[in-house]
Amino acid sequence: MVKNILTRENFQKLQIVIDQEQGGKGPLMPILHETQKIFGCIPLEVQKKISEELEMPLGEIYGVVTFYSQFSLEPKGKFVVGVCMGTACYVKDAQPILDKVSELTGTKPGGNSEDGKFSVVATRCIGACGLAPVITVNEDVYGRLKLEDVPGIIEKYKEA
């Protein structure tokens, strides 16, 4: 259950960011980064507000939001579990790890758990090839994983 993110308070925070960035060069990317932090995603309603304030076509903003993987149109869970599927991780059995993460969180890759606690993402290379296979949970990195390590890692976050 994801709480309502389209609150007056969040839109006020967004307005402050827009006001601070609007006069600068190329304000869109800094505004989008801050918007992602404020709302947890950049839904269409928020993109419309940015479009109006910057006097920029909505399609251009949507194109940027959907092009860059760090932006999301929908809220993510409290814990975003990224399973690296880059070549080094993949050849060291990342797929069974992704399958186990999905099973334990009840979430398919690209989705959110019903309780809003987990999002599961199959990522491209995260640059930790020497630690393959690797998963991340928010900012925490777990490397040199074996399939039997996964339940303990997920359980730690279920209890948080």
C-alpha positions in Angstrom: 0.0 0.0 0.0 1.8 3.1 -1.2 0.6 6.3 0.5 -0.6 9.2 -1.6 2.4 11.0 -2.8 0.6 13.8 -4.6 0.2 16.0 -1.5 0.1 19.7 -1.2 3.3 19.6 0.9 5.2 17.7 -1.9 4.0 20.1 -4.5 5.2 23.0 -2.3 8.6 21.4 -2.1 8.6 21.0 -5.9 7.8 24.6 -6.4 10.8 25.6 -4.2 13.1 23.4 -6.3 11.7 24.9 -9.6 12.1 28.4 -8.3 15.7 27.7 -7.3 16.6 26.0 -10.6 14.5 27.9 -13.2 16.9 30.7 -14.0 19.9 28.4 -14.4 21.3 26.6 -17.5 19.5 23.4 -18.3 17.2 23.3 -15.2 15.2 20.2 -16.2 17.7 17.5 -15.0 18.3 19.0 -11.6 14.6 19.5 -11.2 13.8 15.9 -12.2 16.4 14.5 -9.8 14.9 16.5 -6.9 11.4 15.6 -7.9 12.3 11.9 -7.8 13.5 12.4 -4.3 10.5 14.4 -3.2 7.8 12.2 -4.7 9.6 8.9 -5.0 8.7 8.9 -8.7 7.7 11.4 -11.4 4.1 10.7 -12.3 2.3 12.5 -15.1 0.6 15.0 -12.8 3.9 16.1 -11.5 5.4 16.2 -15.1 2.5 18.5 -16.0 3.4 20.9 -13.2 7.0 21.0 -14.3 5.9 21.5 -17.9 3.8 24.5 -17.0 6.4 26.1 -14.8 9.3 25.7 -17.2 7.0 26.4 -20.3 8.4 23.2 -21.8 6.4 20.7 -23.8 5.1 17.8 -21.7 6.3 15.3 -24.3 9.8 16.5 -23.9 9.7 16.0 -20.1 8.1 12.6 -20.5 10.8 11.6 -23.0 13.5 12.5 -20.5 11.8 10.7 -17.6 11.2 7.5 -19.6 14.7 7.5 -21.1 16.8 7.6 -17.9 16.6 4.6 -15.7 17.0 6.5 -12.5 13.6 8.1 -13.0 10.4 6.2 -12.4 6.8 6.9 -13.3 5.5 4.8 -10.4 6.5 4.7 -6.7 9.1 2.2 -5.7 9.0 0.1 -2.6 10.8 1.1 0.6 13.5 -1.3 -0.4 14.6 -1.5 -4.0 16.4 -4.8 -4.6 18.5 -4.6 -7.7 19.9 -7.9 -9.1 22.8 -7.2 -11.5 22.3 -9.1 -14.8 25.4 -7.8 -16.4 27.6 -10.4 -18.1 29.9 -11.2 -15.2 27.0 -11.6 -12.8 24.8 -13.5 -15.4 27.5 -16.1 -16.1 27.9 -16.6 -12.3 24.2 -17.5 -11.9 22.5 -14.2 -11.3 19.2 -15.6 -12.9 18.5 -18.1 -10.1 19.3 -15.3 -7.6 16.8 -13.0 -9.3 14.2 -15.8 -9.3 14.7 -16.4 -5.5 14.5 -12.6 -4.8 11.2 -12.5 -6.7 9.9 -15.6 -4.9 10.8 -14.3 -1.4 9.4 -10.8 -2.0 6.4 -11.9 -4.0 7.4 -9.4 -6.7 8.3 -9.9 -10.3 11.2 -7.9 -11.8 10.0 -4.4 -12.5 7.2 -4.6 -9.9 6.4 -3.7 -6.3 5.3 -6.0 -3.5 1.6 -5.6 -2.5 2.7 -4.1 0.9 4.9 -1.5 -0.8 8.0 -2.8 1.0 9.9 -4.2 -2.0 10.6 -3.3 -5.6 12.6 -5.8 -7.6 14.7 -4.6 -10.5 16.9 -6.6 -12.9 19.7 -4.1 -13.5 22.4 -3.8 -16.1 26.1 -3.9 -14.9 26.6 -2.0 -11.7 30.4 -2.0 -12.1 31.1 -4.5 -9.3 32.1 -7.3 -11.6 34.8 -8.6 -9.2 32.1 -9.3 -6.7 29.8 -11.1 -9.1 27.0 -12.1 -8.6 25.8 -8.9 -6.9 22.6 -7.5 -5.6 21.9 -4.1 -4.1 19.2 -3.2 -1.6 18.9 0.6 -1.7 22.5 1.6 -1.0 23.7 -1.7 0.5 25.8 -4.0 -1.8 26.0 -7.8 -1.5 28.6 -9.6 -3.6 29.9 -13.0 -4.2 26.5 -14.4 -3.5 25.4 -17.9 -3.4 21.7 -18.8 -3.8 21.5 -19.8 -0.1 22.6 -16.3 0.9 19.5 -14.7 -0.5 16.8 -15.6 2.1 18.9 -14.1 4.9 19.4 -10.9 3.1 15.7 -10.5 2.2 14.6 -11.5 5.7 16.8 -8.7 7.2 14.7 -6.1 5.2 11.4 -7.8 5.9 12.0 -7.2 9.6 13.1 -3.5 9.1 
